[in-house]
């Protein structure tokens, strides 16, 4: 739909597009290469890939460059591109033990099996803006290495780290579904309240990171959720992508992705059948995005707990999708003069004296 | 469409290697994302403006109907390929399945039908037309015709009216290789809107035209 109120119509729209293009491509600075974005702005690339639901670092870098760094817009561009791609196959389930971690911490344990592996993180150092002058920074930088491409971790993974496991026996509420249904595909049918857990997890994995962490923070801070939430394990690593061979039927690894995974527990002291046990929440998302994985695990748990009402489930399913909220926001900028005029008329009619009252 | 619950991915079906499709044919039909996006735009345009002829880039010797279809199907779309008596079209049919991984379906169950031989009224009558609640499950047909937009003595002028054709006007589309009976069968299949079938006509040179289910097709001399 065009902005029909603009003088000049099509011409004005074309000129507006030219201006945006000039801002994007013009200017005195050097051309921005894609490998600079994938290599230096890796977390932005991961975030866009996760919110778009497509593992494609080069394409995500293109989207970021095209949107001039607006990650919400970049995720929308990549999500739209994703919808044009054919499905090639269905991947087989991969056990959690197949993840090769580059970072694995277990805040709930002092000495987890395999030890705490800090990996690459700034979590334990003060957050101070680095004001080293450019020349010194350049001179002391470690030698450049090939930027990470699809599925190859920058840090070598350690395949020997065992998963932390579950809380002591008898302390965990059983949330397993013995029927083991096929996962709900939210790209095929809309995820609305009442859908299985798999749909919620997928929706959160694609959710806009800021909205997801905000909703989690809002709910987890509420007085009714006063019990502490403790992550059992937080991992980042390389997960193989396996499919069944079309002819032989045996599993083959065809690619890999980097993921962040979190498992969170929270006790429930309220009197109900599982009241004296831990409840567990799970989060897994594409790329290096620890905040998202943790918030996702926390929300998974809280939605499950939300026994009296499904309001939280509804918010998780309908209020967190980036392209959806951006689309609604953007549409407000389209012409609304008919709506506006009709409201003005209605308000005037309300204020006008009512002839039946005989004023 | 299968009867599986909405939103659940179907179990992967193992396909036995069937007669080792010709690698050259498979390569000709395998579309890159850019190619299928371009095809999609062209197909959408001709479907939105019935009677307009657009052009697809078709690799040497490949049937245009198969090329156009392959850009839009994947492992989730049940496909049926109508083949002629010649072994060549059977080989192209195998290549369609091999290049896309699309599941094979019988003609009444197919969501997409690729006709490498002239369509018959029986074919049209057998197609799935969707249901009033799910009209989008009606078949999408890519049919090979001899020529589009020509002016030869064997060309039939079809007069088109309906959405996408300016009000009060009538567009015409010259087709060679579509019989009068087939056109009548198409009108019968599309009589109960929103159910019906959407038809793309493709010629060997890559020319493509669309006849959506909303278009009324009249042959000259008919009322």
Interface residues (C-beta under 8 A of the other chain):
Chain A: X81 X84 X85 X86 X87 X88 X89 X90 X181 X182 X183 X184 X185 X186 X188 X189 X191 X195 X199 X243 X244 X246 X247 X249
Chain B: X6 X7 X8 X9 X10 X11 X12 X14 X15 X16 X17 X33 X36 X37 X40 X73 X74 X75 X76 X100 X101
